[in-house]
């Protein structure tokens, strides 16, 4: 079971480092769960250092497919590896909705990052209108197939099912909805699958307890040591 905290555009280097030191202390002695944090780019180095020789992995929130080149604003897999970063999220719905990320670019990012030796959490999930139109299965299938076609199964690949309507809204998929979507994803690509979308300490056990849910990608609740550590402890207990 993996619990990953997506900090989005929160926590500059000083705040990120203090958080990492506190989280490290809080999770000492917690076993049976893999934990990762995903700080913004400018805080990666500080967090890698603060978590040196700990069990907590550091992931970026995005990564480009090229080794280097004229790609203003982008960061390559090799640059992340040089910092000591273990992996990256790709295809987060905020990237898809606000920054033009597509199934194709998500798949390209995932393939290049894995080939370079990073781990990857690739996100899929339907919007509210797609769910209302009965398109959830078709959408997650299409998004997952794009990743599968570029990568296939790979030891370093994890998927995250994140219904867009549940991200940062306080609305959570019911455990049954999450299980249905995860089963669809697994039928296309058999890799670990995290659930993401308003995961909190009080709903983590039920969501992570579903048979096809292998952990959680946590946004808002990962910004506070208490709530994030509680989710990690819950996952450790039920895994
Ligand atoms: C996310 O950003 O991936 C996420 C799931 O956010 P939240 O937990 O705040 O809904």
Boltz pocket constraint, residues with backbone or C-beta under 6 A from the ligand:
constraints:
  - pocket:
      binder: B
      contacts: [[A, 6], [A, 8], [A, 162], [A, 166], [A, 167], [A, 168], [A, 169], [A, 170], [A, 196], [A, 197], [A, 198], [A, 199], [A, 217], [A, 218], [A, 219], [A, 220], [A, 221]]
      max_distance: 6.0
